[in-house]
Amino acid sequence: MMKSALMSSTLRQEVLNWLHTAVPEVRLQHILRVEQMAIALAEAHQLSVVQAQQAALMHDLAKCFAPEKLLAVAAAEEWELDPAEQQVPHLLHAPVGAVVAREQFGITDETVLRAIAAHTLGSPDMDAIGAVVYLADALEPGRGDTPQLHHLRQLSYGDLWKATYETCVFSLQHLLERRRPVHPRTILTHNGLLTICRQSTQSVTA
């Protein structure tokens, strides 16, 4: 398989320089693993490597922002917040990260910005690049090496949407087992992915 072009090395270095001052080393290493897995998944599914790489590298720009800063950006952007976001402002780090990508690094590609914004909770209208970044964030090697994670990683290179659905279920189970609040968008993402998977199965068996 011919390797696709990567994002601008100048932009990548600019983002890395910024991240070095904004996140601890352990978070930076996670980001780099997500970047590598997103590139590999984009190549496997013949998607834009540049878009996948940019979104993956910038997905956690706001990961270490204080709750007050996350809420301030949300207010400035005039977002209507769900009670779960008000209770746990950290849930806002994904959409706030998209704002940082736009304002700090001049990213205007809506596909990239949507992928950054949806990497934690997903989205019922997530596109393929969004699915790649969602999977890479959840399944990068640093997340562990359980049989379930191994299965999801293998599946992600073969059936993008089934892997995204099963990873969403995995995340939901994790939240429920720990009695954590579930954001409504996670449920909407689950239902949207379930519809996609059912339609795919029906088209194969038709």
Protein Blocks (a to p, Z undefined) as FASTA:
>chain_A
ZZdddddfklmmmmmmmmmmmpcfklmmmmmmmmmmmmmmmmmnopafklmmmmmmmmmm
mmmgcfklmmmmmmmnopacdfklmmmmmlmmmmmmmmmmmmmnopabfklmmmmmmmmn
opfkbcfklmmmmmmmmmgmkloccfklmmmmmmmmmmmmlmmmmmmmmmmmmmmmnopa
cdfklmmmmmmmmmmmmmmmmmmmZZ
